[in-house]
Amino acid sequence: MAEELEIKLTLGKGGIDAARAWLAGWGSGETTRKRLVNRYFDTPEQALNHERAALRVRQADAHYIQTLKTQGEFVDGAHKRQEWEWPLPGADLNLGLLADTPIAENVNLARLAVIFETNFDRETRLLTREGATIECALDSGTVVAGSRQRALAELELELKSGDSTALLELASQLVGQVPAFLNLVSKAEQGYYLAGLGEPASRVDSDEPVTAWLQALGIHWLTGEAGQVCREALDALHQVATRMGLEEEWRWALAQDDRATDWLFDTRLLRLQLGLLQRPAR
């Protein structure tokens, strides 16, 4: 079992090409390319979803990996969660590997079946910043559930070694260069929603104002419905934005039409998101 710490950015129109150009601007460095086919499993009762866990089998070329992830927590806009990985000889799920994990007690493993897929091309590059090593993964493909599908375009920044503050600093380099917003909605949550499962609107449940607002933005992007954040949290965020010199960006964000989603990829929003994460809201 390991811990994973990453920031995920959802990319807007032209974002894949812009992110690719941004990565190339870092100079020499090897870029690896893979086609990833990911099958996600759950029971008919969505036992894993209720446990806030995700289970998949990933095929990368001729290799197969079974992965279990917990939702974990959000730390300065990054996902921090537990992760288990096991190599497999083929595409079939190995239930025996799950016996010693936290889900074994509450999930009927025999009822697990494929419920959706996320299939995408991944370009990966390692960057070094202020003593930290960060893996940048550019993903372009689709989320598939039965006959339904949804485009997938993301840039993930995962800390491999060093100080976690380097993640936020690296993400800040993208402002004005790549149309993107910091999104707390995982690939698995996108799959559940596309499959008609789960209630993402009920997940704006954080007591931390910045996290609650970020969750609401992700829900708005996923569903088209405005995620609700309490007035006390909005007031706290307004105070932080003012202290960080982001009053103009905050008022702009509050004025946006909650029936539209194009504004999520405006430079002002990413600047605001990252600025609010520079210090805790108090």
Summary of the structure (lengths in Angstrom):
residues: 282
radius of gyration: 18.8
end to end distance: 33.9
largest distance: 54.8
contacts: 879
relative contact order: 0.16
helix: 34%
strand: 35%
